[in-house]
Amino acid sequence: MTSNNQITKIAIIIQFLFFGLVSCGQNTKVESSIHLKVQERTDKIFDSLVKFRRDFHINPEVSGKEKRTSKKIAEYLLSLGLEVKTGIGGYGVVGILRTKKRGNGSLGGPI
C-alpha cells in the first residue's frame, strides 16, 4: 500500500469523524507536515464526502437502526482496503488502518 493511499484513508476517517466541524467552516492552523498531507488529501475527496452526507440526509434512518448507512460506510471503507468491524453497539462501524509503523494509539501519534 502506498503512502498516498494511507494518507487518503486517514483523511476519509478523519472526515467521517469530524465532518460537522469541516462543514461548519472551521479553519484551523495545521502545523505538522503529516497534517498538511492529510488536509490536502481531504480536500481532494471532499466532494465525494459531501455526496455521502447528502445521500444520508435524503435517506434518513431512525437512530439506532441505521442499517443502510452502516452498510454504505462499511462498503466504502472496505473498498479503500481498510479492515472493517461492523455490529459495534448495534450498527456501528469501525475502519482500521493497519500500517507497518508502530503507533502510540493517539491521533497525534505516528502514522
CORFEN-V158075 format. One record per run of one state. SS is the DSSP state (H for helix, E for strand, L for the rest). FROM is the first residue (numbers start at 1). LEN is the number of residues. If there is no record, write none. Layout:
# CORFEN-V158075
[[SS,FROM,LEN] [SS,FROM,LEN]]
This chain:
# CORFEN-V158075
[[L,1,2] [H,3,21] [L,24,9] [H,33,26] [L,59,8] [H,67,13] [L,80,3] [E,83,6] [L,89,3] [E,92,5] [L,97,15]]
